[in-house]
Amino acid sequence: MTNFASVDQILDFAIEKEDQAVRFYTGLAAGMEKPWMRELFRDFADQELRHKTKLEEVRAGGQLRAAADKVADLRLADYLADVDVADGGKMTYAEALNVAMKREKAAFKLYADLAAATDDQRLKDAFLSLAHEEAKHKLYLEVQYDETILTEN
């Protein structure tokens, strides 16, 4: 993990990651052929934008409470092959879900690692709250994959 010199640097890093996620999901939405698929990924872009807003509020002195409940993990992303998205071509819905699950898993790990790396309880709570939300996103995507892709096969 990157070494940060200040709390603001940590928050700026996390805010940039959320910006990247918004752009990623917006791009996925634009590439989907069915309206309900576009809507799903637009909704994820909106949720990531809310994460960015929460981080900006924390940077301004606000506080997020760490979530208390556990989120199930179907671990589907652990068993799927990586999808090459470098060519800029369109992805199938299955490929898009695969990539999105892996991104949400990485986002969860990032926030869990940031929480573990700080002694500041306010930041720890904020990062644990966001890690919890990313875990919920991953679970939702796993359920979608299970119900729409695995069920069809």
BALO-711559 format. One record per residue: residue number from 1; x negated, y negated, z of N, C-alpha, C in turn; residue in one letter. Coordinates in Angstrom, 3 decimals, decimal comma. Example, Ala and Ser with C-alpha at 12.3 -4.5 7.8 and 13.67 -1.06 7.14 Angstrom:
% residues 2
<rec n="1" n_x="-13,190" n_y="5,690" n_z="7,800" ca_x="-12,300" ca_y="4,500" ca_z="7,800" c_x="-13,200" c_y="3,300" c_z="7,800" res="a"/>
<rec n="2" n_x="-12,850" n_y="2,250" n_z="7,080" ca_x="-13,670" ca_y="1,060" ca_z="7,140" c_x="-12,900" c_y="-0,030" c_z="7,870" res="s"/>
END
This chain:
% residues 153
<rec n="1" n_x="-0,848" n_y="1,176" n_z="0,000" ca_x="0,000" ca_y="0,000" ca_z="0,000" c_x="-0,897" c_y="-1,244" c_z="0,000" res="m"/>
<rec n="2" n_x="-0,414" n_y="-2,286" n_z="-0,592" ca_x="-1,126" ca_y="-3,547" ca_z="-0,656" c_x="-1,304" c_y="-4,121" c_z="0,740" res="t"/>
<rec n="3" n_x="-2,441" n_y="-4,753" n_z="0,976" ca_x="-2,647" ca_y="-5,465" ca_z="2,235" c_x="-2,117" c_y="-6,877" c_z="2,081" res="n"/>
<rec n="4" n_x="-1,309" n_y="-7,290" n_z="3,036" ca_x="-0,698" ca_y="-8,608" ca_z="2,988" c_x="-1,295" c_y="-9,471" c_z="4,078" res="f"/>
<rec n="5" n_x="-1,480" n_y="-10,747" n_z="3,764" ca_x="-2,071" ca_y="-11,675" ca_z="4,729" c_x="-1,024" c_y="-12,367" c_z="5,586" res="a"/>
<rec n="6" n_x="0,240" n_y="-12,300" n_z="5,166" ca_x="1,275" ca_y="-12,992" ca_z="5,938" c_x="2,626" c_y="-12,324" c_z="5,722" res="s"/>
<rec n="7" n_x="3,547" n_y="-12,652" n_z="6,599" ca_x="4,922" ca_y="-12,175" ca_z="6,474" c_x="5,519" c_y="-12,674" c_z="5,165" res="v"/>
<rec n="8" n_x="5,242" n_y="-13,923" n_z="4,810" ca_x="5,770" ca_y="-14,471" ca_z="3,557" c_x="5,287" c_y="-13,673" c_z="2,349" res="d"/>
<rec n="9" n_x="4,034" n_y="-13,215" n_z="2,375" ca_x="3,529" ca_y="-12,405" ca_z="1,262" c_x="4,274" c_y="-11,079" c_z="1,177" res="q"/>
<rec n="10" n_x="4,555" n_y="-10,469" n_z="2,313" ca_x="5,316" ca_y="-9,215" ca_z="2,327" c_x="6,700" c_y="-9,442" c_z="1,739" res="i"/>
<rec n="11" n_x="7,352" n_y="-10,496" n_z="2,199" ca_x="8,706" ca_y="-10,785" ca_z="1,720" c_x="8,709" c_y="-11,160" c_z="0,249" res="l"/>
<rec n="12" n_x="7,719" n_y="-11,948" n_z="-0,191" ca_x="7,624" ca_y="-12,291" ca_z="-1,620" c_x="7,453" c_y="-11,033" c_z="-2,467" res="d"/>
<rec n="13" n_x="6,634" n_y="-10,102" n_z="-1,997" ca_x="6,425" ca_y="-8,834" ca_z="-2,697" c_x="7,744" c_y="-8,064" c_z="-2,817" res="f"/>
<rec n="14" n_x="8,467" n_y="-7,946" n_z="-1,706" ca_x="9,734" ca_y="-7,218" ca_z="-1,701" c_x="10,777" c_y="-7,911" c_z="-2,581" res="a"/>
<rec n="15" n_x="10,808" n_y="-9,235" n_z="-2,540" ca_x="11,740" ca_y="-10,001" ca_z="-3,378" c_x="11,440" c_y="-9,763" c_z="-4,854" res="i"/>
<rec n="16" n_x="10,165" n_y="-9,730" n_z="-5,219" ca_x="9,790" ca_y="-9,467" ca_z="-6,614" c_x="10,216" c_y="-8,056" c_z="-7,024" res="e"/>
<rec n="17" n_x="10,077" n_y="-7,089" n_z="-6,130" ca_x="10,517" ca_y="-5,716" ca_z="-6,428" c_x="12,022" c_y="-5,684" c_z="-6,685" res="k"/>
<rec n="18" n_x="12,784" n_y="-6,448" n_z="-5,905" ca_x="14,235" ca_y="-6,506" ca_z="-6,125" c_x="14,550" c_y="-7,193" c_z="-7,450" res="e"/>
<rec n="19" n_x="13,805" n_y="-8,239" n_z="-7,802" ca_x="13,971" ca_y="-8,884" ca_z="-9,107" c_x="13,751" c_y="-7,883" c_z="-10,239" res="d"/>
<rec n="20" n_x="12,701" n_y="-7,074" n_z="-10,103" ca_x="12,417" ca_y="-6,049" ca_z="-11,110" c_x="13,572" c_y="-5,058" c_z="-11,202" res="q"/>
<rec n="21" n_x="14,130" n_y="-4,695" n_z="-10,060" ca_x="15,251" ca_y="-3,747" ca_z="-10,048" c_x="16,475" c_y="-4,339" c_z="-10,739" res="a"/>
<rec n="22" n_x="16,733" n_y="-5,621" n_z="-10,514" ca_x="17,864" ca_y="-6,279" ca_z="-11,180" c_x="17,676" c_y="-6,223" c_z="-12,689" res="v"/>
<rec n="23" n_x="16,480" n_y="-6,555" n_z="-13,150" ca_x="16,205" ca_y="-6,520" ca_z="-14,596" c_x="16,321" c_y="-5,090" c_z="-15,143" res="r"/>
<rec n="24" n_x="15,823" n_y="-4,127" n_z="-14,386" ca_x="15,882" ca_y="-2,729" ca_z="-14,816" c_x="17,327" c_y="-2,289" c_z="-15,004" res="f"/>
<rec n="25" n_x="18,171" n_y="-2,510" n_z="-13,992" ca_x="19,557" ca_y="-2,051" ca_z="-14,084" c_x="20,360" c_y="-2,839" c_z="-15,115" res="y"/>
<rec n="26" n_x="20,050" n_y="-4,103" n_z="-15,276" ca_x="20,706" ca_y="-4,902" ca_z="-16,311" c_x="20,363" c_y="-4,343" c_z="-17,691" res="t"/>
<rec n="27" n_x="19,095" n_y="-3,981" n_z="-17,884" ca_x="18,671" ca_y="-3,377" ca_z="-19,144" c_x="19,316" c_y="-2,019" c_z="-19,389" res="g"/>
<rec n="28" n_x="19,399" n_y="-1,212" n_z="-18,328" ca_x="20,070" ca_y="0,088" ca_z="-18,471" c_x="21,518" c_y="-0,111" c_z="-18,879" res="l"/>
<rec n="29" n_x="22,186" n_y="-1,037" n_z="-18,221" ca_x="23,600" ca_y="-1,290" ca_z="-18,526" c_x="23,765" c_y="-1,656" c_z="-19,995" res="a"/>
<rec n="30" n_x="22,892" n_y="-2,511" n_z="-20,483" ca_x="22,998" ca_y="-2,958" ca_z="-21,875" c_x="22,798" c_y="-1,808" c_z="-22,856" res="a"/>
<rec n="31" n_x="22,054" n_y="-0,786" n_z="-22,457" ca_x="21,775" ca_y="0,319" ca_z="-23,352" c_x="22,781" c_y="1,454" c_z="-23,315" res="g"/>
<rec n="32" n_x="23,746" n_y="1,372" n_z="-22,429" ca_x="24,733" ca_y="2,449" ca_z="-22,311" c_x="25,860" c_y="2,246" c_z="-23,316" res="m"/>
<rec n="33" n_x="26,315" n_y="3,345" n_z="-23,895" ca_x="27,332" ca_y="3,243" ca_z="-24,944" c_x="28,760" c_y="3,182" c_z="-24,413" res="e"/>
<rec n="34" n_x="29,016" n_y="3,748" n_z="-23,262" ca_x="30,383" ca_y="3,770" ca_z="-22,728" c_x="30,562" c_y="2,671" c_z="-21,677" res="k"/>
<rec n="35" n_x="31,698" n_y="2,004" n_z="-21,694" ca_x="31,929" ca_y="0,904" ca_z="-20,745" c_x="31,760" c_y="1,309" c_z="-19,282" res="p"/>
<rec n="36" n_x="32,218" n_y="2,488" n_z="-18,890" ca_x="32,094" ca_y="2,891" ca_z="-17,494" c_x="30,638" c_y="3,111" c_z="-17,095" res="w"/>
<rec n="37" n_x="29,794" n_y="3,516" n_z="-18,041" ca_x="28,368" ca_y="3,669" ca_z="-17,769" c_x="27,728" c_y="2,294" c_z="-17,592" res="m"/>
<rec n="38" n_x="28,091" n_y="1,371" n_z="-18,479" ca_x="27,564" ca_y="-0,001" ca_z="-18,354" c_x="27,954" c_y="-0,592" c_z="-17,009" res="r"/>
<rec n="39" n_x="29,204" n_y="-0,371" n_z="-16,613" ca_x="29,701" ca_y="-0,926" ca_z="-15,348" c_x="28,940" c_y="-0,362" c_z="-14,149" res="e"/>
<rec n="40" n_x="28,648" n_y="0,921" n_z="-14,172" ca_x="27,906" ca_y="1,534" ca_z="-13,071" c_x="26,557" c_y="0,859" c_z="-12,882" res="l"/>
<rec n="41" n_x="25,823" n_y="0,655" n_z="-13,966" ca_x="24,496" ca_y="0,065" ca_z="-13,860" c_x="24,554" c_y="-1,445" c_z="-13,608" res="f"/>
<rec n="42" n_x="25,583" n_y="-2,116" n_z="-14,094" ca_x="25,765" ca_y="-3,532" ca_z="-13,736" c_x="26,011" c_y="-3,672" c_z="-12,232" res="r"/>
<rec n="43" n_x="26,788" n_y="-2,745" n_z="-11,679" ca_x="27,044" ca_y="-2,756" ca_z="-10,244" c_x="25,741" c_y="-2,573" c_z="-9,460" res="d"/>
<rec n="44" n_x="24,878" n_y="-1,691" n_z="-9,930" ca_x="23,590" ca_y="-1,517" ca_z="-9,262" c_x="22,744" c_y="-2,779" c_z="-9,369" res="f"/>
<rec n="45" n_x="22,781" n_y="-3,445" n_z="-10,511" ca_x="22,049" ca_y="-4,714" ca_z="-10,647" c_x="22,569" c_y="-5,726" c_z="-9,626" res="a"/>
<rec n="46" n_x="23,893" n_y="-5,783" n_z="-9,454" ca_x="24,485" ca_y="-6,698" ca_z="-8,467" c_x="24,042" c_y="-6,346" c_z="-7,048" res="d"/>
<rec n="47" n_x="23,990" n_y="-5,064" n_z="-6,736" ca_x="23,566" ca_y="-4,648" ca_z="-5,402" c_x="22,104" c_y="-5,013" c_z="-5,142" res="q"/>
<rec n="48" n_x="21,254" n_y="-4,835" n_z="-6,150" ca_x="19,843" ca_y="-5,204" ca_z="-5,994" c_x="19,692" c_y="-6,720" c_z="-5,847" res="e"/>
<rec n="49" n_x="20,543" n_y="-7,473" n_z="-6,531" ca_x="20,529" ca_y="-8,924" ca_z="-6,373" c_x="20,913" c_y="-9,303" c_z="-4,939" res="l"/>
<rec n="50" n_x="21,861" n_y="-8,578" n_z="-4,351" ca_x="22,221" ca_y="-8,826" ca_z="-2,948" c_x="21,049" c_y="-8,505" c_z="-2,019" res="r"/>
<rec n="51" n_x="20,266" n_y="-7,472" n_z="-2,350" ca_x="19,077" ca_y="-7,166" ca_z="-1,550" c_x="18,100" c_y="-8,337" c_z="-1,602" res="h"/>
<rec n="52" n_x="17,923" n_y="-8,885" n_z="-2,786" ca_x="17,025" ca_y="-10,037" ca_z="-2,936" c_x="17,509" c_y="-11,190" c_z="-2,065" res="k"/>
<rec n="53" n_x="18,804" n_y="-11,442" n_z="-2,094" ca_x="19,382" ca_y="-12,523" ca_z="-1,288" c_x="19,155" c_y="-12,269" c_z="0,201" res="t"/>
<rec n="54" n_x="19,323" n_y="-11,027" n_z="0,634" ca_x="19,082" ca_y="-10,688" ca_z="2,043" c_x="17,633" c_y="-10,948" c_z="2,424" res="k"/>
<rec n="55" n_x="16,719" n_y="-10,571" n_z="1,557" ca_x="15,300" ca_y="-10,809" ca_z="1,830" c_x="14,994" c_y="-12,305" c_z="1,896" res="l"/>
<rec n="56" n_x="15,610" n_y="-13,081" n_z="1,021" ca_x="15,417" ca_y="-14,537" ca_z="1,057" c_x="15,970" c_y="-15,115" c_z="2,358" res="e"/>
<rec n="57" n_x="17,073" n_y="-14,558" n_z="2,843" ca_x="17,632" ca_y="-15,008" ca_z="4,121" c_x="16,698" c_y="-14,658" c_z="5,278" res="e"/>
<rec n="58" n_x="16,085" n_y="-13,478" n_z="5,223" ca_x="15,111" ca_y="-13,092" ca_z="6,258" c_x="13,920" c_y="-14,041" c_z="6,214" res="v"/>
<rec n="59" n_x="13,455" n_y="-14,367" n_z="5,004" ca_x="12,337" ca_y="-15,297" ca_z="4,875" c_x="12,683" c_y="-16,662" c_z="5,482" res="r"/>
<rec n="60" n_x="13,964" n_y="-17,036" n_z="5,414" ca_x="14,407" ca_y="-18,322" ca_z="5,974" c_x="14,690" c_y="-18,235" c_z="7,474" res="a"/>
<rec n="61" n_x="14,424" n_y="-17,052" n_z="8,067" ca_x="14,604" ca_y="-16,920" ca_z="9,509" c_x="15,772" c_y="-16,066" c_z="9,928" res="g"/>
<rec n="62" n_x="16,528" n_y="-15,567" n_z="8,980" ca_x="17,678" ca_y="-14,726" ca_z="9,304" c_x="17,255" c_y="-13,338" c_z="9,740" res="g"/>
<rec n="63" n_x="18,238" n_y="-12,543" n_z="10,100" ca_x="17,949" ca_y="-11,200" ca_z="10,581" c_x="18,944" c_y="-10,205" c_z="10,008" res="q"/>
<rec n="64" n_x="18,447" n_y="-9,018" n_z="9,695" ca_x="19,283" ca_y="-7,897" ca_z="9,284" c_x="19,184" c_y="-6,832" c_z="10,367" res="l"/>
<rec n="65" n_x="20,271" n_y="-6,187" n_z="10,634" ca_x="20,256" ca_y="-5,103" ca_z="11,623" c_x="19,946" c_y="-3,798" c_z="10,912" res="r"/>
<rec n="66" n_x="19,121" n_y="-2,991" n_z="11,543" ca_x="18,806" ca_y="-1,676" ca_z="10,992" c_x="20,051" c_y="-0,796" c_z="11,080" res="a"/>
<rec n="67" n_x="20,280" n_y="-0,027" n_z="10,042" ca_x="21,435" ca_y="0,873" ca_z="10,014" c_x="21,191" c_y="2,046" c_z="10,956" res="a"/>
<rec n="68" n_x="22,251" n_y="2,510" n_z="11,598" ca_x="22,117" ca_y="3,589" ca_z="12,570" c_x="22,432" c_y="4,957" c_z="11,982" res="a"/>
<rec n="69" n_x="23,275" n_y="5,005" n_z="10,945" ca_x="23,680" ca_y="6,306" ca_z="10,432" c_x="22,660" c_y="6,862" c_z="9,444" res="d"/>
<rec n="70" n_x="22,639" n_y="8,168" n_z="9,321" ca_x="21,751" ca_y="8,859" ca_z="8,389" c_x="22,459" c_y="9,006" c_z="7,041" res="k"/>
<rec n="71" n_x="21,665" n_y="9,038" n_z="5,983" ca_x="22,201" ca_y="9,224" ca_z="4,642" c_x="21,722" c_y="10,577" c_z="4,129" res="v"/>
<rec n="72" n_x="22,633" n_y="11,356" n_z="3,604" ca_x="22,273" ca_y="12,663" ca_z="3,049" c_x="21,346" c_y="12,484" c_z="1,854" res="a"/>
<rec n="73" n_x="20,555" n_y="13,502" n_z="1,598" ca_x="19,647" ca_y="13,485" ca_z="0,456" c_x="19,811" c_y="14,800" c_z="-0,284" res="d"/>
<rec n="74" n_x="20,380" n_y="14,758" n_z="-1,475" ca_x="20,558" ca_y="15,970" ca_z="-2,266" c_x="19,252" c_y="16,439" c_z="-2,900" res="l"/>
<rec n="75" n_x="18,263" n_y="15,560" n_z="-2,941" ca_x="16,918" ca_y="15,844" ca_z="-3,459" c_x="16,896" c_y="16,214" c_z="-4,939" res="r"/>
<rec n="76" n_x="17,926" n_y="15,823" n_z="-5,678" ca_x="17,949" ca_y="16,139" ca_z="-7,112" c_x="16,778" c_y="15,498" c_z="-7,844" res="l"/>
<rec n="77" n_x="16,446" n_y="14,274" n_z="-7,482" ca_x="15,356" ca_y="13,572" ca_z="-8,161" c_x="14,034" c_y="14,313" c_z="-8,019" res="a"/>
<rec n="78" n_x="13,893" n_y="15,086" n_z="-6,942" ca_x="12,653" ca_y="15,836" ca_z="-6,718" c_x="12,464" c_y="16,956" c_z="-7,740" res="d"/>
<rec n="79" n_x="13,548" n_y="17,406" n_z="-8,356" ca_x="13,488" ca_y="18,568" ca_z="-9,223" c_x="13,680" c_y="18,249" c_z="-10,705" res="y"/>
<rec n="80" n_x="13,793" n_y="16,973" n_z="-11,021" ca_x="13,984" ca_y="16,581" ca_z="-12,416" c_x="12,664" c_y="16,103" c_z="-13,012" res="l"/>
<rec n="81" n_x="12,437" n_y="16,440" n_z="-14,262" ca_x="11,237" ca_y="15,985" ca_z="-14,959" c_x="11,310" c_y="14,476" c_z="-15,159" res="a"/>
<rec n="82" n_x="10,158" n_y="13,846" n_z="-15,191" ca_x="10,111" ca_y="12,414" ca_z="-15,449" c_x="10,580" c_y="12,128" c_z="-16,869" res="d"/>
<rec n="83" n_x="11,224" n_y="10,992" n_z="-17,034" ca_x="11,707" ca_y="10,544" ca_z="-18,336" c_x="10,785" c_y="9,433" c_z="-18,811" res="v"/>
<rec n="84" n_x="10,343" n_y="9,508" n_z="-20,056" ca_x="9,483" ca_y="8,477" ca_z="-20,623" c_x="10,353" c_y="7,333" c_z="-21,123" res="d"/>
<rec n="85" n_x="10,234" n_y="6,178" n_z="-20,474" ca_x="11,030" ca_y="5,015" ca_z="-20,866" c_x="10,172" c_y="3,952" c_z="-21,542" res="v"/>
<rec n="86" n_x="8,929" n_y="4,288" n_z="-21,826" ca_x="7,999" ca_y="3,306" ca_z="-22,376" c_x="8,303" c_y="2,925" c_z="-23,816" res="a"/>
<rec n="87" n_x="8,973" n_y="3,793" n_z="-24,550" ca_x="9,170" ca_y="3,502" ca_z="-25,971" c_x="10,273" c_y="2,486" c_z="-26,242" res="d"/>
<rec n="88" n_x="11,023" n_y="2,097" n_z="-25,208" ca_x="12,061" ca_y="1,091" ca_z="-25,383" c_x="13,309" c_y="1,613" c_z="-26,070" res="g"/>
<rec n="89" n_x="13,340" n_y="2,911" n_z="-26,362" ca_x="14,514" ca_y="3,489" ca_z="-27,003" c_x="15,661" c_y="3,645" c_z="-26,027" res="g"/>
<rec n="90" n_x="16,798" n_y="3,988" n_z="-26,563" ca_x="17,974" ca_y="4,190" ca_z="-25,717" c_x="17,846" c_y="5,501" c_z="-24,971" res="k"/>
<rec n="91" n_x="18,364" n_y="5,487" n_z="-23,760" ca_x="18,381" ca_y="6,689" ca_z="-22,938" c_x="19,783" c_y="7,256" c_z="-22,905" res="m"/>
<rec n="92" n_x="19,837" n_y="8,550" n_z="-22,720" ca_x="21,133" ca_y="9,167" ca_z="-22,475" c_x="21,545" c_y="8,803" c_z="-21,044" res="t"/>
<rec n="93" n_x="22,794" n_y="9,050" n_z="-20,723" ca_x="23,270" ca_y="8,802" ca_z="-19,361" c_x="22,497" c_y="9,654" c_z="-18,354" res="y"/>
<rec n="94" n_x="22,241" n_y="10,916" n_z="-18,705" ca_x="21,482" ca_y="11,812" ca_z="-17,816" c_x="20,077" c_y="11,261" c_z="-17,579" res="a"/>
<rec n="95" n_x="19,427" n_y="10,793" n_z="-18,623" ca_x="18,080" ca_y="10,230" ca_z="-18,472" c_x="18,111" c_y="8,964" c_z="-17,624" res="e"/>
<rec n="96" n_x="19,111" n_y="8,123" n_z="-17,856" ca_x="19,225" ca_y="6,878" ca_z="-17,086" c_x="19,445" c_y="7,174" c_z="-15,600" res="a"/>
<rec n="97" n_x="20,308" n_y="8,135" n_z="-15,300" ca_x="20,525" ca_y="8,516" ca_z="-13,908" c_x="19,251" c_y="9,069" c_z="-13,291" res="l"/>
<rec n="98" n_x="18,532" n_y="9,871" n_z="-14,042" ca_x="17,273" ca_y="10,449" ca_z="-13,572" c_x="16,288" c_y="9,345" c_z="-13,186" res="n"/>
<rec n="99" n_x="16,068" n_y="8,421" n_z="-14,096" ca_x="15,132" ca_y="7,326" ca_z="-13,830" c_x="15,613" c_y="6,484" c_z="-12,652" res="v"/>
<rec n="100" n_x="16,903" n_y="6,205" n_z="-12,602" ca_x="17,453" ca_y="5,390" ca_z="-11,518" c_x="17,288" c_y="6,085" c_z="-10,169" res="a"/>
<rec n="101" n_x="17,524" n_y="7,388" n_z="-10,108" ca_x="17,335" ca_y="8,132" ca_z="-8,852" c_x="15,895" c_y="8,020" c_z="-8,368" res="m"/>
<rec n="102" n_x="14,969" n_y="8,172" n_z="-9,282" ca_x="13,551" ca_y="8,112" ca_z="-8,910" c_x="13,157" c_y="6,709" c_z="-8,460" res="k"/>
<rec n="103" n_x="13,720" n_y="5,688" n_z="-9,099" ca_x="13,439" ca_y="4,309" ca_z="-8,683" c_x="14,000" c_y="4,044" c_z="-7,289" res="r"/>
<rec n="104" n_x="15,200" n_y="4,539" n_z="-7,022" ca_x="15,799" ca_y="4,339" ca_z="-5,700" c_x="15,015" c_y="5,086" c_z="-4,627" res="e"/>
<rec n="105" n_x="14,520" n_y="6,253" n_z="-4,971" ca_x="13,671" ca_y="6,997" ca_z="-4,039" c_x="12,406" c_y="6,196" c_z="-3,729" res="k"/>
<rec n="106" n_x="11,793" n_y="5,627" n_z="-4,761" ca_x="10,587" ca_y="4,814" ca_z="-4,569" c_x="10,891" c_y="3,564" c_z="-3,750" res="a"/>
<rec n="107" n_x="12,051" n_y="2,944" n_z="-3,982" ca_x="12,439" ca_y="1,753" ca_z="-3,222" c_x="12,655" c_y="2,109" c_z="-1,755" res="a"/>
<rec n="108" n_x="13,290" n_y="3,250" n_z="-1,495" ca_x="13,458" ca_y="3,708" ca_z="-0,117" c_x="12,097" c_y="3,859" c_z="0,556" res="f"/>
<rec n="109" n_x="11,179" n_y="4,524" n_z="-0,124" ca_x="9,850" ca_y="4,748" ca_z="0,441" c_x="9,130" c_y="3,426" c_z="0,687" res="k"/>
<rec n="110" n_x="9,246" n_y="2,503" n_z="-0,242" ca_x="8,616" ca_y="1,194" ca_z="-0,063" c_x="9,113" c_y="0,525" c_z="1,221" res="l"/>
<rec n="111" n_x="10,431" n_y="0,456" n_z="1,398" ca_x="10,972" ca_y="-0,216" ca_z="2,573" c_x="10,654" c_y="0,545" c_z="3,856" res="y"/>
<rec n="112" n_x="10,661" n_y="1,871" n_z="3,804" ca_x="10,289" ca_y="2,660" ca_z="4,987" c_x="8,828" c_y="2,406" c_z="5,343" res="a"/>
<rec n="113" n_x="7,965" n_y="2,352" n_z="4,329" ca_x="6,545" ca_y="2,081" ca_z="4,574" c_x="6,318" c_y="0,667" c_z="5,099" res="d"/>
<rec n="114" n_x="7,046" n_y="-0,314" n_z="4,540" ca_x="6,916" ca_y="-1,687" ca_z="5,031" c_x="7,386" c_y="-1,784" c_z="6,480" res="l"/>
<rec n="115" n_x="8,454" n_y="-1,083" n_z="6,817" ca_x="8,947" ca_y="-1,088" ca_z="8,203" c_x="7,909" c_y="-0,482" c_z="9,141" res="a"/>
<rec n="116" n_x="7,279" n_y="0,595" n_z="8,711" ca_x="6,281" ca_y="1,261" ca_z="9,544" c_x="5,012" c_y="0,427" c_z="9,693" res="a"/>
<rec n="117" n_x="4,764" n_y="-0,454" n_z="8,738" ca_x="3,519" ca_y="-1,222" ca_z="8,731" c_x="3,590" c_y="-2,521" c_z="9,527" res="a"/>
<rec n="118" n_x="4,762" n_y="-2,872" n_z="10,044" ca_x="4,875" ca_y="-4,141" ca_z="10,762" c_x="5,240" c_y="-3,921" c_z="12,225" res="t"/>
<rec n="119" n_x="4,734" n_y="-4,801" n_z="13,058" ca_x="5,103" ca_y="-4,795" ca_z="14,475" c_x="6,200" c_y="-5,812" c_z="14,759" res="d"/>
<rec n="120" n_x="6,534" n_y="-6,615" n_z="13,767" ca_x="7,563" ca_y="-7,636" ca_z="13,914" c_x="8,933" c_y="-6,942" c_z="13,844" res="d"/>
<rec n="121" n_x="9,646" n_y="-6,912" n_z="14,968" ca_x="10,902" ca_y="-6,170" ca_z="15,027" c_x="11,941" c_y="-6,706" c_z="14,057" res="q"/>
<rec n="122" n_x="11,948" n_y="-8,025" n_z="13,841" ca_x="12,897" ca_y="-8,625" ca_z="12,888" c_x="12,662" c_y="-8,084" c_z="11,485" res="r"/>
<rec n="123" n_x="11,388" n_y="-8,033" n_z="11,074" ca_x="11,058" ca_y="-7,482" ca_z="9,755" c_x="11,317" c_y="-5,986" c_z="9,696" res="l"/>
<rec n="124" n_x="10,937" n_y="-5,283" n_z="10,747" ca_x="11,159" ca_y="-3,838" ca_z="10,795" c_x="12,642" c_y="-3,526" c_z="10,591" res="k"/>
<rec n="125" n_x="13,515" n_y="-4,241" n_z="11,307" ca_x="14,954" ca_y="-4,028" ca_z="11,162" c_x="15,429" c_y="-4,343" c_z="9,749" res="d"/>
<rec n="126" n_x="14,914" n_y="-5,418" n_z="9,176" ca_x="15,313" ca_y="-5,790" ca_z="7,811" c_x="14,897" c_y="-4,710" c_z="6,822" res="a"/>
<rec n="127" n_x="13,666" n_y="-4,233" n_z="6,931" ca_x="13,192" ca_y="-3,219" ca_z="5,995" c_x="13,915" c_y="-1,883" c_z="6,195" res="f"/>
<rec n="128" n_x="14,197" n_y="-1,528" n_z="7,441" ca_x="14,946" ca_y="-0,293" ca_z="7,683" c_x="16,370" c_y="-0,399" c_z="7,138" res="l"/>
<rec n="129" n_x="16,973" n_y="-1,581" n_z="7,247" ca_x="18,304" ca_y="-1,798" ca_z="6,694" c_x="18,288" c_y="-1,619" c_z="5,172" res="s"/>
<rec n="130" n_x="17,294" n_y="-2,191" n_z="4,527" ca_x="17,199" ca_y="-2,075" ca_z="3,073" c_x="16,836" c_y="-0,653" c_z="2,651" res="l"/>
<rec n="131" n_x="15,992" n_y="0,027" n_z="3,423" ca_x="15,672" ca_y="1,424" ca_z="3,128" c_x="16,948" c_y="2,263" c_z="3,170" res="a"/>
<rec n="132" n_x="17,788" n_y="1,982" n_z="4,147" ca_x="19,052" ca_y="2,698" ca_z="4,285" c_x="19,936" c_y="2,461" c_z="3,056" res="h"/>
<rec n="133" n_x="20,008" n_y="1,227" n_z="2,593" ca_x="20,816" ca_y="0,922" ca_z="1,411" c_x="20,266" c_y="1,614" c_z="0,165" res="e"/>
<rec n="134" n_x="18,945" n_y="1,646" n_z="0,032" ca_x="18,339" ca_y="2,322" ca_z="-1,125" c_x="18,616" c_y="3,823" c_z="-1,058" res="e"/>
<rec n="135" n_x="18,618" n_y="4,405" n_z="0,138" ca_x="18,949" ca_y="5,827" ca_z="0,291" c_x="20,392" c_y="6,083" c_z="-0,124" res="a"/>
<rec n="136" n_x="21,290" n_y="5,154" n_z="0,217" ca_x="22,690" ca_y="5,300" ca_z="-0,200" c_x="22,813" c_y="5,204" c_z="-1,722" res="k"/>
<rec n="137" n_x="22,042" n_y="4,308" n_z="-2,326" ca_x="22,056" ca_y="4,195" ca_z="-3,792" c_x="21,615" c_y="5,516" c_z="-4,419" res="h"/>
<rec n="138" n_x="20,527" n_y="6,068" n_z="-3,902" ca_x="20,013" ca_y="7,322" ca_z="-4,446" c_x="21,045" c_y="8,433" c_z="-4,298" res="k"/>
<rec n="139" n_x="21,675" n_y="8,522" n_z="-3,149" ca_x="22,698" ca_y="9,544" ca_z="-2,943" c_x="23,837" c_y="9,366" c_z="-3,938" res="l"/>
<rec n="140" n_x="24,289" n_y="8,140" n_z="-4,146" ca_x="25,374" ca_y="7,885" ca_z="-5,093" c_x="24,977" c_y="8,361" c_z="-6,493" res="y"/>
<rec n="141" n_x="23,765" n_y="8,038" n_z="-6,903" ca_x="23,290" ca_y="8,453" ca_z="-8,224" c_x="23,170" c_y="9,971" c_z="-8,313" res="l"/>
<rec n="142" n_x="22,722" n_y="10,604" n_z="-7,236" ca_x="22,631" ca_y="12,065" ca_z="-7,227" c_x="24,013" c_y="12,705" c_z="-7,364" res="e"/>
<rec n="143" n_x="24,982" n_y="12,149" n_z="-6,684" ca_x="26,349" ca_y="12,668" ca_z="-6,790" c_x="26,864" c_y="12,484" c_z="-8,217" res="v"/>
<rec n="144" n_x="26,603" n_y="11,316" n_z="-8,808" ca_x="27,010" ca_y="11,088" ca_z="-10,197" c_x="26,369" c_y="12,116" c_z="-11,119" res="q"/>
<rec n="145" n_x="25,081" n_y="12,358" n_z="-10,918" ca_x="24,366" ca_y="13,332" ca_z="-11,742" c_x="24,971" c_y="14,722" c_z="-11,562" res="y"/>
<rec n="146" n_x="25,224" n_y="15,081" n_z="-10,326" ca_x="25,794" ca_y="16,394" ca_z="-10,036" c_x="27,170" c_y="16,554" c_z="-10,680" res="d"/>
<rec n="147" n_x="27,997" n_y="15,522" n_z="-10,550" ca_x="29,380" ca_y="15,624" ca_z="-11,035" c_x="29,507" c_y="15,469" c_z="-12,538" res="e"/>
<rec n="148" n_x="28,643" n_y="14,678" n_z="-13,160" ca_x="28,812" ca_y="14,424" ca_z="-14,597" c_x="27,851" c_y="15,212" c_z="-15,473" res="t"/>
<rec n="149" n_x="26,682" n_y="15,544" n_z="-14,965" ca_x="25,678" ca_y="16,226" ca_z="-15,797" c_x="25,619" c_y="17,713" c_z="-15,445" res="i"/>
<rec n="150" n_x="25,374" n_y="18,020" n_z="-14,198" ca_x="25,242" ca_y="19,419" ca_z="-13,801" c_x="26,548" c_y="20,183" c_z="-13,941" res="l"/>
<rec n="151" n_x="27,664" n_y="19,540" n_z="-13,656" ca_x="28,957" ca_y="20,195" ca_z="-13,784" c_x="29,267" c_y="20,543" c_z="-15,236" res="t"/>
<rec n="152" n_x="28,846" n_y="19,666" n_z="-16,159" ca_x="29,061" ca_y="19,917" ca_z="-17,585" c_x="28,234" c_y="21,087" c_z="-18,096" res="e"/>
<rec n="153" n_x="27,066" n_y="21,284" n_z="-17,471" ca_x="26,168" ca_y="22,349" ca_z="-17,924" c_x="26,493" c_y="23,600" c_z="-17,161" res="n"/>
END
